Amino acid sequence: MILRTLQLRVPVHTRDFASVLIAEESHDPFRVLVVTILSQNCTDVAAVKAYRRLDERIGVAPHLLARAQSRMIASSIRVAGLHHQKAKALRELALLISSNYDGDLVQILREPLEQARKELQELPKVGPKTADVLLGVWGIPTISVDTHVSRVTKRLGLTSSGSKYNETRSDLMTLFKKVDYPRVPILFMAHGRRYCKARRPLCSACPIQRLCPYPVKTKEIGRSTPKKARYG
């Protein structure tokens, strides 16, 4: 019920999700990983701008970034913020993938899920969320959890209020069917950006308000006990 309602009521545009956009354009896991790293601590719009600039000036490929100067990379991705740290990480990433995987990230993505997650997280600037984003857009059954997904999941009561990344991910993967995994982060992110905002959630306009036990909303619209959420 939650996913079905969100899909009907919450607009989703590929351009609003950097990793999905670049995956559809390039079908190249390295490019997807680069734009996902660029999106850390910044908006998807800024990440795509930085990615385009990097591609124009240097090229987004392991052998090109590996031999580029860090200051040139940093200058190209400035709009994404933390450009010096990200430039260093991207160059190190390119060097590692060139030397250890012959420039081909698909070698990692062919591994079983947890092994692939482990190997990806050994790369510079790749944590669990970044790994899951890449795996998810590549069609491997996992769910990535960003701040919006975490907030929406907790407010819906689908995980405990104090759950950390892996617990939230595990709870979502238990509640939803594998066929729905690609939709969960996209729809929850879109919902979090549009309605379920961090400081002032738009509860009165929320399309799934009757499925949500979030207390601020319950008080706001004067309801008593919310209906039990259905997940599909």
C-alpha positions in Angstrom: 0.0 0.0 0.0 2.8 2.5 0.9 4.8 2.0 -2.4 1.6 1.9 -4.5 0.4 5.1 -3.0 3.7 6.9 -3.3 4.1 5.8 -6.9 0.7 7.3 -7.8 1.0 10.5 -5.8 4.7 11.5 -5.6 6.4 12.8 -8.8 9.6 11.0 -9.6 12.0 12.3 -12.3 15.2 10.6 -13.3 17.0 13.9 -13.4 16.5 14.3 -9.6 18.6 11.2 -8.9 22.2 11.6 -10.0 23.2 7.9 -9.8 20.1 6.7 -11.7 20.5 9.4 -14.4 24.1 8.5 -15.1 23.4 4.8 -15.0 20.7 5.2 -17.6 23.0 7.4 -19.7 26.2 5.5 -19.5 25.6 1.9 -18.4 29.1 2.2 -16.8 29.5 1.4 -13.1 32.6 3.5 -12.7 30.8 6.6 -13.9 27.9 5.8 -11.6 30.3 5.4 -8.7 32.0 8.7 -9.5 28.7 10.7 -9.5 27.6 8.9 -6.3 30.8 10.0 -4.6 30.3 13.5 -5.9 26.7 13.5 -4.5 28.0 12.9 -0.9 27.1 16.0 1.3 25.6 17.9 -1.7 22.6 17.9 -3.9 22.1 15.6 -6.8 21.8 18.6 -9.1 25.3 19.9 -8.0 26.7 16.4 -8.3 25.6 16.1 -11.9 27.0 19.5 -12.7 30.3 18.5 -11.2 30.3 15.2 -13.1 29.5 16.9 -16.4 32.4 19.4 -15.8 34.8 16.6 -14.9 33.8 14.6 -18.0 34.3 17.7 -20.2 37.7 18.6 -18.8 39.3 15.3 -18.0 37.0 12.4 -18.8 35.3 10.0 -16.4 37.3 6.9 -16.9 39.8 5.1 -14.6 42.9 5.6 -16.9 42.1 9.3 -17.4 41.5 10.2 -13.7 44.5 8.1 -12.6 46.9 10.3 -14.6 45.1 13.6 -14.0 46.5 16.1 -11.4 44.4 16.3 -8.2 44.2 20.1 -8.5 42.6 19.7 -12.0 40.1 17.2 -10.7 39.3 19.5 -7.7 38.8 22.5 -9.9 36.5 20.6 -12.1 34.2 19.3 -9.3 34.3 22.5 -7.1 30.5 22.9 -7.4 29.9 19.6 -5.5 31.7 20.9 -2.4 34.5 19.2 -0.4 36.3 19.2 -3.8 39.8 18.7 -2.5 38.9 15.6 -0.5 36.7 14.2 -3.3 39.4 14.9 -5.9 42.0 13.0 -3.9 39.6 10.1 -3.4 38.6 10.0 -7.1 42.2 9.8 -8.2 43.0 7.1 -5.7 39.8 5.2 -6.8 40.9 5.4 -10.4 44.4 4.2 -9.6 43.1 1.2 -7.5 40.5 0.1 -10.1 43.1 0.5 -12.9 45.7 -1.6 -11.1 43.5 -4.2 -9.2 40.6 -4.7 -11.6 42.0 -3.7 -15.0 39.8 -0.6 -15.0 36.6 -2.7 -14.9 34.3 -2.4 -11.9 32.1 -5.1 -13.3 34.5 -7.6 -11.8 33.3 -6.6 -8.3 29.7 -6.4 -9.3 29.7 -10.1 -10.4 30.6 -11.2 -6.9 27.8 -12.3 -4.4 26.0 -9.4 -2.8 27.8 -9.2 0.5 31.2 -9.9 -1.0 30.6 -7.1 -3.6 29.5 -4.8 -0.8 32.7 -5.6 1.2 35.0 -5.0 -1.8 33.3 -1.8 -2.7 33.6 -0.4 0.8 37.4 -1.0 0.6 37.6 1.6 -2.1 38.2 5.3 -1.3 35.1 7.3 -0.2 32.9 4.3 -0.6 30.8 3.5 2.5 27.7 1.3 2.8 25.3 3.7 1.3 27.5 4.5 -1.7 28.1 0.8 -2.3 24.3 0.0 -2.1 23.5 2.8 -4.5 25.8 1.4 -7.1 24.7 -2.2 -6.5 21.0 -1.1 -6.6 21.2 0.8 -9.9 23.1 -2.1 -11.4 20.2 -4.4 -10.6 21.6 -6.2 -7.7 18.9 -6.7 -4.9 19.8 -4.3 -2.1 18.3 -1.1 -0.7 20.4 2.1 -0.1 19.5 4.3 2.9 20.2 8.0 2.7 19.0 10.6 5.2 15.6 10.9 3.5 15.1 7.1 3.4 16.1 6.8 7.0 13.8 9.6 8.2 10.8 8.3 6.3 11.4 4.7 7.4 11.6 5.7 11.1 8.5 8.0 10.9 6.5 5.2 9.3 7.6 2.9 12.1 9.2 0.4 9.7 12.4 0.4 11.8 13.2 1.6 15.3 13.9 5.3 15.9 17.5 4.6 16.9 18.4 2.1 14.1 21.7 2.6 12.3 22.3 2.2 8.6 22.6 -1.6 8.4 19.6 -2.2 10.7 17.4 0.1 8.7 18.5 -1.5 5.4 17.9 -5.0 6.8 14.4 -4.1 8.1 13.4 -2.6 4.7 14.8 -5.6 2.8 12.7 -7.9 5.1 9.5 -5.9 4.7 9.5 -5.4 1.0 9.8 -7.9 -1.9 13.0 -8.1 -3.9 11.1 -7.0 -7.0 10.3 -3.7 -5.2 13.9 -3.0 -3.9 14.7 -0.6 -6.7 11.6 1.5 -6.0 12.0 1.8 -2.2 14.9 4.3 -2.0 13.7 6.3 -5.0 10.1 6.7 -3.7 11.2 7.3 -0.1 13.7 9.9 -1.2 11.2 11.7 -3.3 8.7 11.6 -0.5 11.2 12.9 2.0 12.2 15.7 -0.2 8.6 16.8 -1.1 6.6 16.0 2.0 8.4 14.2 4.9 10.9 17.0 5.4 13.3 17.0 8.4 12.2 20.1 10.2 8.7 20.9 9.0 7.0 17.8 7.5 4.0 18.6 5.3 1.8 16.1 7.2 -1.5 17.6 6.2 -0.7 17.2 2.5 1.1 13.8 2.9 -0.4 11.1 0.6 0.3 8.4 3.1 -0.7 10.2 6.2 -3.3 7.6 7.2 -0.6 4.9 7.1 1.8 6.8 9.3 2.0 6.8 13.1 4.3 9.9 13.3 3.1 11.7 16.4 3.4 15.3 15.1 1.2 14.4 12.2 -1.3 12.5 14.4 -1.6 15.6 16.6 -1.8 18.0 13.6 -4.7 16.3 11.8 -6.5 15.3 15.0 -6.5 11.5 14.5 -6.3 8.9 17.1 -4.7 5.5 16.2 -3.2 5.2 12.7 -3.9 2.3 10.5 -1.3 -0.5 10.4 1.0 0.1 7.4 0.9 -2.3 4.5 4.0 -2.4 2.5 3.5 -3.3 -1.1 
